[in-house]
Amino acid sequence: MTKFSLEIKLKAVQLYLSGIGSSTIARRLSIKEKTSVQIWIARYQEYGVQGLEIRSPQYNYDGDFKLKVLKLRYQKCSILSIYFF
């Protein structure tokens, strides 16, 4: 998923508020999905500029924890494949 800057999101909202449709805005700003523009518009209407800011992840896990999770998932998948395949 591509993350767009606050400036791009604001530009999209401004274009929408000036009467341009979301499909046209998506094309002009090289955004693949017009639904992204529609989501930004809805967030802006609900929360203002703050709704458009890039949100950081709620949790910040270190590399060791992530490796443990991946190893555990791999082990479980291996066990499941023995029983079901």
N, CA and C of each residue as an Amber inpcrd file, in Angstrom:
protein
   255
   0.8340000  -1.1640000   0.0000000   0.0000000   0.0000000   0.0000000
   0.8850000   1.2340000   0.0000000   0.6290000   2.1090000  -0.9400000
   1.4030000   3.3320000  -1.0420000   0.8860000   4.3520000  -0.0460000
   1.7980000   4.9990000   0.6250000   1.4070000   6.0620000   1.5380000
   1.6250000   7.3880000   0.8210000   0.6330000   8.2430000   0.8860000
   0.7060000   9.5440000   0.2540000   0.9590000  10.6030000   1.3130000
   1.6500000  11.6500000   0.9170000   1.9740000  12.7260000   1.8470000
   0.7230000  13.5170000   2.2040000   0.8240000  14.2350000   3.2850000
  -0.2670000  15.0910000   3.7110000  -0.5860000  16.1220000   2.6360000
   0.4360000  16.6190000   1.9630000   0.2390000  17.6310000   0.9210000
  -0.6200000  17.0890000  -0.2230000  -0.3580000  15.8550000  -0.6410000
  -1.1400000  15.2430000  -1.7240000  -2.5890000  15.0620000  -1.2830000
  -2.7770000  14.5920000  -0.0610000  -4.1290000  14.3740000   0.4470000
  -4.8930000  15.6910000   0.5290000  -4.2300000  16.7380000   1.0210000
  -4.8770000  18.0440000   1.1030000  -5.2140000  18.5830000  -0.2810000
  -4.3060000  18.3940000  -1.2150000  -4.5500000  18.8300000  -2.5970000
  -5.7890000  18.1260000  -3.1520000  -5.8960000  16.8260000  -2.9060000
  -7.0430000  16.0620000  -3.3800000  -8.3400000  16.5940000  -2.7670000
  -8.3200000  16.8730000  -1.4770000  -9.5120000  17.3860000  -0.8060000
  -9.8730000  18.7670000  -1.3430000  -8.8820000  19.6170000  -1.5360000
  -9.1330000  20.9620000  -2.0710000  -9.7470000  20.8910000  -3.4640000
  -9.2250000  19.9890000  -4.2950000  -9.7880000  19.8230000  -5.6300000
 -11.2390000  19.3590000  -5.5520000 -11.5130000  18.4450000  -4.6410000
 -12.8750000  17.9540000  -4.4720000 -13.8100000  19.0790000  -4.0270000
 -13.3480000  19.8690000  -3.0740000 -14.1690000  20.9690000  -2.5640000
 -14.4010000  22.0510000  -3.6230000 -13.5190000  22.0900000  -4.6290000
 -13.7100000  23.0610000  -5.7140000 -14.6430000  22.5220000  -6.7950000
 -15.1380000  21.2790000  -6.6010000 -16.1350000  20.7440000  -7.5100000
 -15.6550000  19.6750000  -8.4690000 -14.4220000  19.2120000  -8.3200000
 -13.8800000  18.1760000  -9.2090000 -14.1830000  16.8050000  -8.6100000
 -14.5370000  15.8440000  -9.4350000 -14.8830000  14.5050000  -8.9810000
 -13.6740000  13.6890000  -8.5630000 -13.9230000  12.6630000  -7.7690000
 -12.8310000  11.8500000  -7.2220000 -12.0760000  11.0730000  -8.2990000
 -12.7520000  10.6410000  -9.3500000 -12.0590000   9.9280000 -10.4350000
 -11.0660000  10.8470000 -11.1440000 -11.4880000  12.0710000 -11.4160000
 -10.6210000  13.0490000 -12.0810000  -9.4410000  13.4110000 -11.1920000
  -9.7120000  13.5870000  -9.9110000  -8.6410000  13.9100000  -8.9640000
  -7.6110000  12.7890000  -8.9260000  -8.0830000  11.5560000  -8.8530000
  -7.1770000  10.4020000  -8.8100000  -6.2960000  10.3790000 -10.0580000
  -6.8930000  10.6240000 -11.2020000  -6.1050000  10.6480000 -12.4490000
  -5.0750000  11.7620000 -12.4280000  -5.4920000  12.9660000 -12.0500000
  -4.5860000  14.1260000 -12.0480000  -3.4060000  13.9450000 -11.1030000
  -3.6600000  13.3140000  -9.9650000  -2.6120000  13.1680000  -8.9520000
  -1.9070000  11.8160000  -9.0100000  -2.2080000  11.0260000 -10.0450000
  -1.5940000   9.7010000 -10.2270000  -1.8410000   8.7800000  -9.0360000
  -3.0800000   8.7400000  -8.5980000  -3.4940000   7.8570000  -7.5130000
  -4.2740000   6.7190000  -8.1540000  -3.8580000   5.4790000  -7.8940000
  -4.4590000   4.3240000  -8.5580000  -5.9540000   4.2020000  -8.3260000
  -6.3740000   4.3470000  -7.0960000  -7.7630000   4.0830000  -6.7290000
  -8.4800000   5.3670000  -6.3470000  -9.6250000   5.5900000  -6.9480000
 -10.4130000   6.7640000  -6.5630000 -10.9660000   6.6040000  -5.1500000
 -11.0400000   5.3640000  -4.6780000 -11.5360000   5.1480000  -3.3150000
 -10.6000000   5.7620000  -2.2720000  -9.3060000   5.8410000  -2.5860000
  -8.3690000   6.5030000  -1.6690000  -8.7800000   7.9540000  -1.4940000
  -9.0790000   8.6020000  -2.6070000  -9.5090000  10.0040000  -2.5660000
 -10.8060000  10.1350000  -1.7690000 -11.7290000   9.2330000  -1.9930000
 -13.0120000   9.2800000  -1.2810000 -12.8300000   9.0990000   0.2270000
 -11.9120000   8.2200000   0.6090000 -11.6250000   8.0060000   2.0320000
 -11.0330000   9.2720000   2.6410000 -10.1050000   9.9110000   1.9130000
  -9.4910000  11.1520000   2.4140000 -10.5400000  12.2350000   2.6000000
 -11.4520000  12.3340000   1.6520000 -12.5140000  13.3430000   1.7390000
 -13.3750000  13.0760000   2.9790000 -13.7470000  11.8370000   3.1840000
 -14.5740000  11.4840000   4.3450000 -13.8340000  11.7680000   5.6510000
 -12.5580000  11.4280000   5.7020000 -11.7730000  11.6890000   6.9200000
 -11.6500000  13.1860000   7.1700000 -11.4390000  13.9310000   6.0880000
 -11.3180000  15.3820000   6.2250000 -12.6280000  15.9740000   6.7360000
 -13.7430000  15.5320000   6.1910000 -15.0380000  16.0470000   6.6230000
 -15.3330000  15.6880000   8.0730000 -14.8690000  14.5320000   8.5000000
 -15.1360000  14.0740000   9.8670000 -14.1640000  14.6690000  10.8910000
 -12.8560000  14.7100000  10.5390000 -11.8210000  15.0580000  11.5170000
 -10.9750000  16.2740000  11.1500000 -11.1670000  16.8330000   9.9670000
 -10.3420000  17.9560000   9.5340000  -8.9770000  17.4730000   9.0580000
  -8.0080000  18.3720000   9.0550000  -6.6620000  18.0490000   8.5640000
  -6.0430000  16.9040000   9.3570000  -6.3460000  16.8380000  10.6260000
  -5.7840000  15.7850000  11.4820000  -6.1680000  14.3900000  10.9740000
  -7.3100000  14.2640000  10.3520000  -7.7440000  12.9830000   9.8110000
  -6.9440000  12.5260000   8.6140000  -6.1760000  13.4440000   8.0110000
  -5.3790000  13.1030000   6.8320000  -3.9230000  12.7790000   7.1670000
  -3.5160000  13.0750000   8.3710000  -2.1180000  12.8570000   8.7360000
  -1.7910000  11.3740000   8.7220000  -0.5630000  11.0680000   8.3320000
  -0.1060000   9.6790000   8.2960000  -0.0140000   9.1870000   9.7290000
  -0.7310000   8.1050000   9.9710000  -0.7640000   7.5480000  11.3170000
   0.3720000   6.5580000  11.4980000   1.0050000   6.6520000  12.6360000
   2.0670000   5.6930000  12.9270000   1.4400000   4.4350000  13.5120000
   2.1270000   3.3090000  13.3790000   1.5800000   2.0740000  13.9450000
   1.3640000   2.2100000  15.4490000   0.3550000   1.5210000  15.9250000
   0.0380000   1.5960000  17.3440000   1.0890000   0.8770000  18.1840000
   1.6990000  -0.1390000  17.6120000   2.6810000  -0.9250000  18.3520000
   4.0120000  -0.8910000  17.6210000   5.0810000  -0.9100000  18.3780000
   6.4130000  -0.9080000  17.7960000   7.1720000  -2.1070000  18.3540000
   7.2580000  -3.1900000  17.5600000   7.9110000  -4.4100000  18.0120000
   9.3570000  -4.4370000  17.5350000  10.2320000  -4.9480000  18.3680000
  11.6340000  -5.0550000  17.9630000  11.8340000  -6.2750000  17.0590000
  12.9860000  -6.3320000  16.4200000  13.2930000  -7.3870000  15.4610000
  13.2540000  -8.7840000  16.0600000  13.7390000  -8.9430000  17.2770000
  13.7400000 -10.2610000  17.9300000  12.3160000 -10.7980000  18.0990000
  11.4210000  -9.9470000  18.5290000  10.0370000 -10.3720000  18.7150000
   9.4230000 -10.7980000  17.3820000   9.6670000 -10.0120000  16.3390000
   9.1160000 -10.3300000  15.0210000   9.6360000 -11.6730000  14.5100000
  10.9280000 -11.9550000  14.7300000  11.4970000 -13.2360000  14.3070000
  10.8650000 -14.4040000  15.0620000  10.6350000 -14.2220000  16.3440000
   9.9910000 -15.2790000  17.1310000   8.5940000 -15.5760000  16.6020000
   7.8620000 -14.5370000  16.2600000   6.5070000 -14.7200000  15.7260000
   6.5600000 -15.4690000  14.3980000   7.4830000 -15.0730000  13.5250000
   7.6010000 -15.7450000  12.2240000   7.9900000 -17.2090000  12.3740000
   8.9060000 -17.4940000  13.2870000   9.3070000 -18.8850000  13.5170000
   8.1400000 -19.7120000  14.0400000   7.3770000 -19.1490000  14.9510000
   6.2230000 -19.8410000  15.5090000   5.1790000 -20.1070000  14.4150000
   4.9260000 -19.1280000  13.5740000   3.9640000 -19.3200000  12.4810000
   4.4460000 -20.4010000  11.5210000   5.7430000 -20.4120000  11.2410000
   6.2980000 -21.4190000  10.3450000   6.1300000 -22.8100000  10.9440000
   6.3990000 -22.9470000  12.2350000   6.2510000 -24.2330000  12.9100000
   4.8000000 -24.7050000  12.8800000   3.8750000 -23.8120000  13.1420000
   2.4580000 -24.1800000  13.1380000   2.0080000 -24.5800000  11.7380000
   2.4760000 -23.8760000  10.7210000   2.1050000 -24.2300000   9.3460000
   2.6630000 -25.6010000   8.9830000   3.8630000 -25.8830000   9.4260000
   4.4680000 -27.1820000   9.1460000   3.6730000 -28.3020000   9.8090000
   3.2600000 -28.0900000  11.0320000   2.4730000 -29.0940000  11.7490000
   1.1200000 -29.2960000  11.0750000   0.4710000 -28.2000000  10.6940000
  -0.8380000 -28.2920000  10.0450000  -0.7510000 -29.0160000   8.7060000
   0.3320000 -28.7960000   7.9740000   0.4670000 -29.4410000   6.6650000
   0.6030000 -30.9600000   6.8010000   1.1580000 -31.4220000   7.9100000
   1.2770000 -32.8480000   8.1480000  -0.1130000 -33.4590000   8.3380000
  -0.9800000 -32.7640000   9.0600000  -2.3170000 -33.3000000   9.3650000
  -3.2980000 -33.1640000   8.2280000  -3.1910000 -32.1340000   7.4210000
  -4.2200000 -31.8560000   6.4250000  -3.8040000 -32.1320000   4.9860000
  -2.5550000 -32.4310000   4.7330000  -2.1350000 -32.6350000   3.3290000
  -1.5010000 -33.9780000   3.0950000
